[in-house]
Amino acid sequence: MPHADTLFLGGVVYRGPGRGVARAPERLQVAVVDGRIAAIDTDLSAWRGPATDVVDLAGGMLHAGFVDAHIHPIQGGLERLGCDLTSASTEAEYLEVVARHAREHPARSDVSGSEWITGGGWSMSSFPGGTPTAEALDAVVPGRPVLLFNRDHHGAWANTAALRVAGIDAETPDPADGRIERDAEGRPTGTLHEGATRLVSQFTPPTTAEDEHAALLEAQRYLHSVGVTGWQDAIVGSYFGASDTALVYAAALESGELTADVVGAMWWDRDRGTEQVPELVARRDALAARLGPAARFRLSAVKIMADGVVENGTASMLEPYLGPFGASENPRGLPFVGGQALTDAIVALDAAGLSVHVHTIGDRAVREALDGFAAARVSNGWADREAADARRHHLAHLQFVHPDDAARFAELGVTANAQAVWACHEPQMRELTLPVVGAERGAQQYPFASILRAGVGTEGRDARPVLCAGSDWPVSTPDPWQAIHVAVNRRLPADDPEFDPEPLLAHEALTLAEALGAYTAGSAWINGRGPGDPEVTGVIEVGAVADLVATDRDAFAGPAESIHATRCVGTWVAGRLVHG
């Protein structure tokens, strides 16, 4: 018997979801050899050798590493290194952060573009109507251009200097995929929605490869600190003119600095059609040839942004919005890729062996995406596929899902990708969402339990999970325990300043085992690391890769109201300690 490299003892072990069985944590010990789980039992003292690193869990819990199925790490890292507004929550606090950043980062005559202040992280609910003004920014930074994206990155806040650089005035038309917020006379007020952000962002200094490398490493450090061992980067490629961050990942992997296991979802250019599929396939294959097909960074997915968000009237809805959005030129929202164009894209990508990752907020976007997968199933012969097929299709966000569509996820073999931390009552929900959708649609939000219950039994049959999970960081916190808390309670923690005691649709709550399983095994499968795959993560089973997390408590032992207080105290990737 070999000696273990690492031996975990002194706590409980949550092994992950079984075949259709919600398992509870068990008082077990786990031995790791050469980066894989070698043994699980109640007593593994025989595996202990002179060089074994013995980890005492001190009554805490060991579980599989979290895999974030929808996240933007380089973007999040850049914001942490730029003008980061995420620690503030009011207009006054945002302005204080901007003013301080301007003082600490003065413009330099010898550095081109240094006069710009960029960053983001503000919440729409902090401003009347969700629309901050250029005038407010002008008061603290009058001469330098400022562009700050909001936390969901579907809008941006610009000052007068930035609007002037971009040449935006009352005569500037709205782009086809966005809107300029205006006053009664048609003059821009400082908020830009969706594609209108590009009117200004094209003038900001481009980030360099060095900037993005530093951002990736900062993001990785932060994510490991909250127990995230792998993720799917939801935008890799030419997104609104950004550089190809796949090259940043590849360089970090080759230098030994990338420790996480990552799938990159290549960006689908919504201004083009299926003619771009061969280019995406070529990028995937070229990277696999460079790094190896089983490398810890892979380009195996494509991200399609089907629609926008409800708060600015761009989410694609089956029925018209209420209020001013309903009286606008696009009363049912603004589908970016919808209808036949979306179906054609899904069918072509599926045929090319690529996983399709679709941003869907509105119920029409969800339905049209599911229709696309139904067409691909017929066209491309899904019935003959093995469960471990490389294509792992999923719809992200799912704020509004018509009840008729809940069962279609399991029926079609499409996974629901939950950003559960949004499934609660908070100011943005009360002030910006519910007034424009009404009570009936308001009762169809984030129906994770309905989708999961409709798929009961399917996981045992073909190992395709109905549910996975992610954060969408930097839109919201990347700490999985915060999202799991909301998934189980359907409300924020009681000590959160935005806490509302009324759960959002309590019947859609998940159990702790379901939510934790989605964030580990479900998301690992989405990244090609599930049952039947050569490299299995997301579960604690003999032979699985030792991507593991130790917590300060058994989250199952306390009340549901305290789930958010669970803290990661150690993170291991392939048996290597990367945090704690």
C-alpha positions as CSV (number, residue, x, y, z in Angstrom):
1,M,0.0,0.0,0.0
2,P,1.5,3.4,-0.9
3,H,1.7,6.2,1.6
4,A,-0.7,9.1,1.0
5,D,0.7,12.5,0.0
6,T,-2.1,14.1,1.9
7,L,-4.5,12.6,4.5
8,F,-7.6,14.5,5.5
9,L,-9.2,13.6,8.9
10,G,-11.0,15.0,11.9
11,G,-14.1,16.2,10.1
12,V,-17.0,15.2,7.8
13,V,-16.8,14.5,4.1
14,Y,-19.5,15.5,1.6
15,R,-18.8,13.2,-1.2
16,G,-21.2,14.8,-3.7
17,P,-24.5,13.7,-5.2
18,G,-24.9,10.0,-5.9
19,R,-26.9,8.6,-8.7
20,G,-30.2,10.3,-7.9
21,V,-29.4,10.2,-4.2
22,A,-29.0,13.2,-2.0
23,R,-26.1,12.0,0.3
24,A,-25.3,13.6,3.7
25,P,-21.8,14.3,5.0
26,E,-20.1,11.3,6.6
27,R,-17.4,11.1,9.2
28,L,-14.7,9.7,6.9
29,Q,-11.0,10.1,6.0
30,V,-9.6,10.8,2.6
31,A,-6.2,9.9,1.2
32,V,-4.7,11.6,-1.8
33,V,-1.8,10.1,-3.9
34,D,-0.3,11.8,-7.0
35,G,-3.1,14.3,-7.3
36,R,-6.0,11.8,-7.1
37,I,-8.2,10.5,-4.4
38,A,-6.8,7.1,-3.5
39,A,-8.9,5.9,-0.6
40,I,-12.0,6.9,1.4
41,D,-12.8,5.1,4.7
42,T,-13.4,5.6,8.4
43,D,-9.8,4.8,9.3
44,L,-6.9,5.3,6.9
45,S,-4.1,5.3,9.4
46,A,-2.3,2.6,7.3
47,W,-1.9,5.2,4.5
48,R,0.0,7.6,6.8
49,G,3.8,7.7,6.1
50,P,6.7,9.9,7.3
51,A,6.1,12.4,4.4
52,T,2.3,12.5,4.5
53,D,0.8,15.9,5.0
54,V,-1.9,15.3,7.6
55,V,-4.8,17.9,7.4
56,D,-6.9,18.1,10.5
57,L,-10.3,19.4,9.4
58,A,-11.0,20.4,13.1
59,G,-14.7,19.5,12.9
60,G,-15.1,21.2,9.5
61,M,-16.1,19.7,6.2
62,L,-14.3,18.5,3.1
63,H,-16.1,18.7,-0.2
64,A,-15.2,18.8,-3.9
65,G,-13.9,22.0,-5.3
66,F,-16.4,24.5,-6.6
67,V,-16.6,24.9,-10.4
68,D,-18.1,28.3,-11.4
69,A,-20.0,27.6,-14.7
70,H,-20.4,31.2,-15.7
71,I,-17.8,33.8,-14.7
72,H,-15.6,36.6,-16.1
73,P,-12.3,36.3,-14.1
74,I,-10.1,38.6,-16.2
75,Q,-12.8,41.3,-16.2
76,G,-13.2,40.8,-12.5
77,G,-9.4,41.0,-11.9
78,L,-9.1,44.2,-14.0
79,E,-11.9,45.8,-11.9
80,R,-10.1,44.8,-8.7
81,L,-7.0,46.5,-10.0
82,G,-8.9,49.5,-11.4
83,C,-11.5,51.8,-10.0
84,D,-13.4,49.2,-8.1
85,L,-16.9,50.3,-6.8
86,T,-18.0,46.9,-5.5
87,S,-17.4,47.9,-1.8
88,A,-19.8,50.9,-2.1
89,S,-23.6,50.9,-2.2
90,T,-24.8,54.5,-2.5
91,E,-24.2,57.3,-4.9
92,A,-22.2,59.3,-2.4
93,E,-20.0,56.3,-1.6
94,Y,-19.4,55.6,-5.3
95,L,-18.4,59.2,-5.9
96,E,-16.1,59.1,-2.9
97,V,-14.4,56.0,-4.4
98,V,-14.0,57.7,-7.8
99,A,-12.6,60.8,-6.3
100,R,-10.1,58.9,-4.2
101,H,-9.1,56.8,-7.2
102,A,-8.5,60.0,-9.2
103,R,-6.3,61.4,-6.5
104,E,-4.3,58.2,-6.2
105,H,-3.9,57.7,-10.0
106,P,-3.2,61.2,-11.5
107,A,-3.0,61.6,-15.2
108,R,0.5,61.5,-16.6
109,S,1.7,63.4,-19.6
110,D,4.1,60.6,-20.5
111,V,1.5,57.8,-20.5
112,S,-1.0,57.8,-23.3
113,G,-4.6,57.2,-22.0
114,S,-3.7,57.7,-18.3
115,E,-6.3,60.5,-18.1
116,W,-9.1,58.0,-18.4
117,I,-10.7,56.5,-15.2
118,T,-12.2,53.1,-15.9
119,G,-13.7,50.4,-13.7
120,G,-17.1,49.5,-12.4
121,G,-19.3,47.7,-10.0
122,W,-22.1,50.1,-9.3
123,S,-25.7,48.9,-8.7
124,M,-28.6,50.2,-10.7
125,S,-30.8,50.2,-7.5
126,S,-28.6,52.9,-6.0
127,F,-29.9,55.5,-8.5
128,P,-33.4,56.7,-9.4
129,G,-34.6,54.6,-12.3
130,G,-31.2,52.8,-12.3
131,T,-29.6,55.7,-14.3
132,P,-26.8,57.7,-12.7
133,T,-25.9,61.0,-14.3
134,A,-22.8,62.6,-15.9
135,E,-23.4,65.6,-13.8
136,A,-22.7,63.7,-10.6
137,L,-19.4,62.4,-11.9
138,D,-18.5,65.8,-13.2
139,A,-18.7,67.2,-9.6
140,V,-15.8,64.9,-8.5
141,V,-13.8,64.5,-11.8
142,P,-14.6,67.4,-14.0
143,G,-11.8,67.3,-16.6
144,R,-10.9,63.6,-17.1
145,P,-13.0,61.1,-19.0
146,V,-14.7,58.5,-16.8
147,L,-16.4,55.3,-17.8
148,L,-17.7,52.9,-15.2
149,F,-19.6,49.8,-16.0
150,N,-22.4,48.7,-13.7
151,R,-22.2,45.4,-11.8
152,D,-24.2,43.5,-14.5
153,H,-22.1,45.0,-17.3
154,H,-25.2,45.7,-19.4
155,G,-24.7,49.5,-18.8
156,A,-22.2,52.1,-18.1
157,W,-21.9,55.5,-16.3
158,A,-20.0,58.2,-18.2
159,N,-19.1,61.8,-17.3
160,T,-19.4,64.7,-19.7
161,A,-15.7,64.5,-20.7
162,A,-16.1,60.9,-21.8
163,L,-19.3,61.7,-23.8
164,R,-17.4,64.6,-25.4
165,V,-14.5,62.3,-26.4
166,A,-17.0,60.0,-28.0
167,G,-18.8,62.8,-29.7
168,I,-22.2,61.8,-28.2
169,D,-24.8,64.5,-28.1
170,A,-28.5,65.0,-28.7
171,E,-28.0,64.2,-32.4
172,T,-26.3,60.9,-31.8
173,P,-28.7,58.0,-32.8
174,D,-29.1,54.9,-30.6
175,P,-27.2,51.9,-31.9
176,A,-29.3,48.9,-33.0
177,D,-28.3,46.9,-29.9
178,G,-28.5,49.6,-27.2
179,R,-29.8,52.9,-25.9
180,I,-28.5,56.3,-24.8
181,E,-30.3,57.6,-21.7
182,R,-31.6,61.1,-22.5
183,D,-33.4,64.0,-20.8
184,A,-36.6,65.5,-22.1
185,E,-34.7,67.5,-24.8
186,G,-32.9,64.4,-26.0
187,R,-29.5,65.3,-24.5
188,P,-27.5,62.3,-23.1
189,T,-27.6,62.2,-19.3
190,G,-24.7,59.9,-18.7
191,T,-26.1,56.3,-18.7
192,L,-25.4,54.1,-21.6
193,H,-27.3,50.8,-22.1
194,E,-26.0,47.6,-23.8
195,G,-24.3,48.3,-27.2
196,A,-24.4,52.0,-26.6
197,T,-21.5,51.5,-24.1
198,R,-19.2,50.8,-27.1
199,L,-19.7,54.3,-28.3
200,V,-17.5,55.4,-25.4
201,S,-15.5,52.2,-24.5
202,Q,-13.9,52.2,-28.0
203,F,-12.0,55.3,-26.9
204,T,-10.7,54.0,-23.6
205,P,-7.1,52.8,-23.4
206,P,-6.9,49.1,-24.4
207,T,-5.7,46.7,-21.8
208,T,-2.4,45.2,-22.5
209,A,-1.4,41.5,-22.3
210,E,0.5,42.4,-19.1
211,D,-2.6,43.9,-17.6
212,E,-4.7,40.9,-18.4
213,H,-2.1,38.5,-17.1
214,A,-2.0,40.4,-13.8
215,A,-5.8,40.4,-13.7
216,L,-6.0,36.6,-14.3
217,L,-3.6,35.9,-11.5
218,E,-5.4,38.2,-9.1
219,A,-8.7,36.6,-10.0
220,Q,-7.3,33.1,-9.6
221,R,-6.0,34.0,-6.1
222,Y,-9.3,35.4,-5.1
223,L,-11.3,32.5,-6.5
224,H,-9.1,29.9,-4.8
225,S,-9.7,31.8,-1.5
226,V,-13.4,31.1,-1.7
227,G,-13.0,27.5,-2.8
228,V,-13.3,27.7,-6.6
229,T,-11.0,25.3,-8.3
230,G,-12.3,25.6,-11.8
231,W,-14.5,27.6,-14.0
232,Q,-16.0,28.4,-17.4
233,D,-14.9,31.8,-18.6
234,A,-18.2,33.0,-20.2
235,I,-16.4,35.4,-22.7
236,V,-13.1,34.5,-24.4
237,G,-12.4,36.2,-27.6
238,S,-13.2,39.4,-29.5
239,Y,-15.8,40.8,-27.2
240,F,-16.6,44.4,-28.2
241,G,-13.0,44.7,-29.6
242,A,-11.2,43.2,-26.5
243,S,-8.1,41.1,-27.1
244,D,-8.3,37.3,-27.2
245,T,-7.8,36.3,-23.6
246,A,-7.4,32.7,-24.6
247,L,-3.8,33.6,-25.2
248,V,-3.5,35.0,-21.7
249,Y,-4.7,31.7,-20.3
250,A,-2.4,29.7,-22.5
251,A,0.6,31.7,-21.5
252,A,-0.3,31.3,-17.8
253,L,-0.7,27.6,-18.2
254,E,2.6,27.2,-20.0
255,S,4.4,29.2,-17.3
256,G,2.9,27.0,-14.6
257,E,0.9,29.9,-13.1
258,L,-2.6,28.7,-14.1
259,T,-3.6,26.2,-11.4
260,A,-7.4,26.3,-12.0
261,D,-9.1,24.0,-14.5
262,V,-10.8,26.2,-17.1
263,V,-13.0,26.0,-20.1
264,G,-13.1,29.1,-22.3
265,A,-16.4,29.9,-24.0
266,M,-15.5,31.7,-27.2
267,W,-17.6,34.8,-28.0
268,W,-20.3,34.5,-30.7
269,D,-20.2,37.7,-32.8
270,R,-23.9,38.6,-32.9
271,D,-23.3,40.8,-36.0
272,R,-22.4,37.7,-38.0
273,G,-23.9,34.2,-38.7
274,T,-22.9,30.6,-39.0
275,E,-20.0,31.6,-41.3
276,Q,-18.0,32.1,-38.1
277,V,-18.3,28.4,-37.0
278,P,-15.2,27.2,-39.0
279,E,-13.2,30.0,-37.4
280,L,-14.3,28.9,-33.9
281,V,-13.5,25.3,-34.6
282,A,-10.0,26.3,-35.9
283,R,-9.3,28.3,-32.8
284,R,-10.4,25.3,-30.6
285,D,-8.2,22.9,-32.5
286,A,-5.2,25.2,-32.7
287,L,-5.2,25.7,-28.9
288,A,-5.6,21.9,-28.3
289,A,-2.6,21.3,-30.6
290,R,-0.6,23.8,-28.7
291,L,-1.5,22.8,-25.1
292,G,-2.8,19.3,-25.6
293,P,-6.5,18.2,-25.8
294,A,-6.7,17.4,-22.0
295,A,-4.9,20.5,-20.8
296,R,-6.3,22.5,-17.8
297,F,-7.4,25.2,-20.3
298,R,-9.6,24.3,-23.2
299,L,-11.7,26.1,-25.8
300,S,-14.6,23.7,-26.0
301,A,-17.6,26.0,-25.7
302,V,-19.2,29.1,-27.4
303,K,-21.1,31.8,-25.6
304,I,-24.1,33.3,-27.3
305,M,-25.7,36.4,-25.7
306,A,-29.4,35.9,-26.7
307,D,-30.7,39.0,-24.9
308,G,-30.0,41.7,-22.4
309,V,-31.5,42.4,-18.9
310,V,-34.9,43.3,-17.6
311,E,-33.8,46.4,-15.8
312,N,-33.2,48.3,-19.0
313,G,-35.9,46.7,-21.1
314,T,-33.5,44.6,-23.2
315,A,-34.4,41.1,-21.9
316,S,-36.4,39.2,-24.6
317,M,-39.9,38.6,-23.3
318,L,-42.9,36.6,-24.6
319,E,-45.3,39.4,-23.7
320,P,-44.7,43.2,-23.7
321,Y,-43.2,45.0,-20.7
322,L,-45.3,47.2,-18.6
323,G,-44.7,51.0,-18.4
324,P,-42.4,53.0,-20.6
325,F,-40.5,49.9,-21.9
326,G,-43.8,48.5,-23.2
327,A,-44.5,51.7,-25.0
328,S,-41.0,51.8,-26.6
329,E,-39.9,50.8,-30.0
330,N,-39.1,47.3,-28.7
331,P,-42.0,46.5,-26.3
332,R,-40.9,42.8,-25.8
333,G,-37.2,43.6,-25.3
334,L,-34.2,43.5,-27.6
335,P,-33.2,40.0,-28.7
336,F,-29.5,40.1,-29.7
337,V,-29.5,36.7,-31.3
338,G,-33.0,35.2,-31.5
339,G,-35.5,33.3,-33.6
340,Q,-34.1,31.5,-36.7
341,A,-30.6,33.1,-36.2
342,L,-30.3,31.5,-32.8
343,T,-31.5,28.1,-34.0
344,D,-29.1,28.2,-36.9
345,A,-26.2,29.0,-34.6
346,I,-27.1,26.3,-32.1
347,V,-27.5,23.6,-34.8
348,A,-24.2,24.5,-36.5
349,L,-22.2,24.7,-33.3
350,D,-23.6,21.4,-32.0
351,A,-22.8,19.7,-35.4
352,A,-19.2,21.0,-35.0
353,G,-18.9,19.4,-31.6
354,L,-18.9,22.6,-29.6
355,S,-20.8,23.1,-26.4
356,V,-23.3,26.0,-26.5
357,H,-23.5,28.4,-23.5
358,V,-26.4,30.8,-24.0
359,H,-27.2,34.0,-21.9
360,T,-30.9,33.9,-21.4
361,I,-32.7,36.3,-19.1
362,G,-36.2,36.7,-20.6
363,D,-38.7,33.9,-21.1
364,R,-38.7,34.4,-24.9
365,A,-34.9,34.1,-25.0
366,V,-35.2,30.9,-23.0
367,R,-37.9,29.4,-25.2
368,E,-36.1,30.3,-28.4
369,A,-32.9,28.8,-27.1
370,L,-34.7,25.6,-26.1
371,D,-36.3,25.5,-29.6
372,G,-32.8,25.8,-31.1
373,F,-31.6,22.8,-29.1
374,A,-34.7,20.8,-30.0
375,A,-33.9,21.5,-33.7
376,A,-30.3,20.4,-33.2
377,R,-31.4,17.2,-31.5
378,V,-33.4,16.3,-34.6
379,S,-30.9,17.6,-37.1
380,N,-27.7,16.2,-35.6
381,G,-29.0,12.9,-34.1
382,W,-28.6,13.3,-30.4
383,A,-30.3,10.0,-29.7
384,D,-27.1,8.1,-30.6
385,R,-24.8,10.1,-28.3
386,E,-23.1,8.7,-25.3
387,A,-23.5,10.5,-21.9
388,A,-19.9,11.5,-22.0
389,D,-20.2,13.3,-25.4
390,A,-18.0,16.4,-25.4
391,R,-21.0,18.7,-26.1
392,R,-22.3,20.1,-22.8
393,H,-25.1,22.6,-23.6
394,H,-26.5,25.0,-21.0
395,L,-28.6,28.1,-20.6
396,A,-27.3,30.7,-18.1
397,H,-29.2,33.0,-15.8
398,L,-32.8,31.9,-16.4
399,Q,-34.5,34.8,-14.6
400,F,-37.8,34.3,-16.4
401,V,-38.9,30.8,-17.6
402,H,-42.4,30.2,-18.7
403,P,-43.9,27.2,-16.8
404,D,-44.4,25.3,-20.0
405,D,-40.6,25.3,-20.6
406,A,-39.4,24.0,-17.2
407,A,-39.5,20.3,-18.1
408,R,-37.9,20.9,-21.5
409,F,-34.4,21.1,-20.0
410,A,-34.3,17.5,-18.9
411,E,-36.2,16.4,-22.0
412,L,-33.6,18.0,-24.3
413,G,-30.5,17.2,-22.2
414,V,-29.8,20.9,-21.7
415,T,-28.4,22.0,-18.3
416,A,-29.8,25.0,-16.4
417,N,-27.0,27.2,-15.2
418,A,-28.2,29.0,-12.1
419,Q,-26.8,32.3,-10.7
420,A,-28.8,31.7,-7.5
421,V,-27.5,34.8,-5.6
422,W,-30.0,36.9,-7.6
423,A,-33.0,34.8,-6.6
424,C,-34.2,37.1,-3.8
425,H,-36.0,40.3,-3.0
426,E,-33.6,43.3,-3.0
427,P,-33.9,46.9,-4.2
428,Q,-33.2,46.1,-7.8
429,M,-35.9,43.5,-7.8
430,R,-38.5,45.6,-6.1
431,E,-37.8,48.9,-7.8
432,L,-36.6,48.0,-11.3
433,T,-37.8,44.5,-12.2
434,L,-41.3,43.9,-10.7
435,P,-42.8,47.2,-11.8
436,V,-42.0,46.4,-15.5
437,V,-43.1,42.7,-15.5
438,G,-46.1,42.6,-13.2
439,A,-47.2,40.0,-10.7
440,E,-47.8,37.0,-13.0
441,R,-44.4,37.1,-14.6
442,G,-42.8,38.1,-11.3
443,A,-43.9,34.7,-10.0
444,Q,-41.9,32.9,-12.8
445,Q,-38.4,34.0,-11.7
446,Y,-35.4,31.7,-11.2
447,P,-37.5,28.5,-11.1
448,F,-34.5,26.3,-10.3
449,A,-36.5,23.8,-8.2
450,S,-39.2,23.4,-10.9
451,I,-36.5,22.7,-13.5
452,L,-34.7,20.3,-11.3
453,R,-37.8,18.4,-10.1
454,A,-38.9,18.0,-13.7
455,G,-35.7,16.2,-14.4
456,V,-35.7,13.8,-11.5
457,G,-34.5,10.4,-12.7
458,T,-32.7,11.7,-15.8
459,E,-29.3,12.0,-14.1
460,G,-29.4,8.4,-13.1
461,R,-30.1,7.4,-16.7
462,D,-27.5,9.3,-18.6
463,A,-25.4,11.3,-16.1
464,R,-26.4,14.6,-17.6
465,P,-27.0,17.0,-14.7
466,V,-30.2,19.1,-14.9
467,L,-28.6,21.9,-12.9
468,C,-25.2,23.6,-12.6
469,A,-24.2,26.9,-11.0
470,G,-22.0,30.0,-11.3
471,S,-21.6,33.5,-10.1
472,D,-21.3,35.8,-13.1
473,W,-18.5,37.6,-11.1
474,P,-17.8,40.5,-11.2
475,V,-21.6,41.1,-11.6
476,S,-22.0,39.5,-8.2
477,T,-19.9,37.9,-5.5
478,P,-17.9,34.8,-6.6
479,D,-18.2,33.2,-3.1
480,P,-20.3,30.1,-3.8
481,W,-21.6,29.9,-0.2
482,Q,-23.4,33.2,-0.6
483,A,-25.2,31.9,-3.7
484,I,-26.0,28.6,-2.1
485,H,-27.4,30.5,0.9
486,V,-29.9,32.3,-1.4
487,A,-30.6,29.1,-3.4
488,V,-31.7,27.4,-0.2
489,N,-33.4,30.3,1.6
490,R,-34.5,32.4,-1.4
491,R,-33.5,35.5,0.5
492,L,-30.3,37.3,1.5
493,P,-28.6,36.7,4.9
494,A,-30.2,38.6,7.7
495,D,-27.1,40.7,8.3
496,D,-27.1,41.9,4.7
497,P,-28.1,45.6,4.4
498,E,-30.5,44.7,1.5
499,F,-32.1,41.8,3.5
500,D,-35.8,41.4,2.9
501,P,-37.5,38.8,5.2
502,E,-39.9,37.7,2.4
503,P,-38.5,34.8,0.4
504,L,-38.7,35.1,-3.4
505,L,-41.0,32.3,-4.4
506,A,-40.1,29.9,-1.5
507,H,-41.4,26.9,-3.4
508,E,-38.4,27.3,-5.8
509,A,-35.9,26.8,-3.0
510,L,-33.3,24.0,-3.4
511,T,-32.0,21.8,-0.6
512,L,-28.4,22.3,0.5
513,A,-27.4,19.0,-1.1
514,E,-29.0,20.1,-4.4
515,A,-27.4,23.5,-4.4
516,L,-23.9,22.3,-3.4
517,G,-24.1,19.4,-5.9
518,A,-25.0,21.9,-8.7
519,Y,-22.0,24.1,-7.9
520,T,-19.6,21.1,-7.8
521,A,-20.6,18.0,-9.7
522,G,-23.1,19.7,-12.0
523,S,-20.6,22.4,-13.1
524,A,-17.7,20.0,-13.3
525,W,-19.7,18.0,-15.8
526,I,-20.4,21.1,-17.9
527,N,-16.6,21.6,-18.1
528,G,-16.1,18.0,-19.3
529,R,-15.0,16.7,-15.9
530,G,-18.0,14.6,-15.0
531,P,-18.9,10.8,-14.8
532,G,-17.6,9.0,-17.9
533,D,-14.9,11.7,-18.6
534,P,-11.2,10.8,-18.2
535,E,-10.6,13.5,-15.6
536,V,-13.5,13.5,-13.0
537,T,-13.9,16.3,-10.5
538,G,-16.8,17.7,-8.6
539,V,-17.1,14.6,-6.4
540,I,-15.1,12.8,-3.7
541,E,-14.7,9.3,-5.1
542,V,-11.7,7.0,-5.5
543,G,-9.9,7.9,-8.7
544,A,-11.3,11.4,-9.0
545,V,-8.9,14.4,-9.3
546,A,-8.3,15.8,-5.8
547,D,-9.8,19.2,-6.3
548,L,-10.9,19.7,-2.8
549,V,-12.1,22.4,-0.3
550,A,-12.0,22.4,3.5
551,T,-14.5,24.6,5.3
552,D,-14.6,25.9,8.9
553,R,-17.8,24.0,9.7
554,D,-20.2,21.3,8.6
555,A,-22.7,23.5,6.6
556,F,-25.3,20.7,6.9
557,A,-25.3,20.7,10.7
558,G,-26.4,24.3,11.3
559,P,-29.6,26.2,10.4
560,A,-30.2,27.1,6.8
561,E,-30.0,30.8,7.9
562,S,-26.3,30.4,8.6
563,I,-25.2,28.8,5.4
564,H,-23.6,32.1,4.2
565,A,-21.3,32.1,7.2
566,T,-19.4,29.0,5.9
567,R,-15.8,29.8,5.1
568,C,-13.2,28.1,3.0
569,V,-10.1,27.5,5.0
570,G,-8.2,25.4,2.5
571,T,-8.2,24.7,-1.3
572,W,-6.4,22.0,-3.2
573,V,-6.1,21.6,-6.9
574,A,-5.0,18.1,-8.1
575,G,-3.8,17.6,-4.5
576,R,-1.7,20.8,-4.4
577,L,-2.5,23.3,-1.8
578,V,-3.4,26.7,-3.5
579,H,-5.0,28.5,-0.6
580,G,-4.9,28.3,3.2
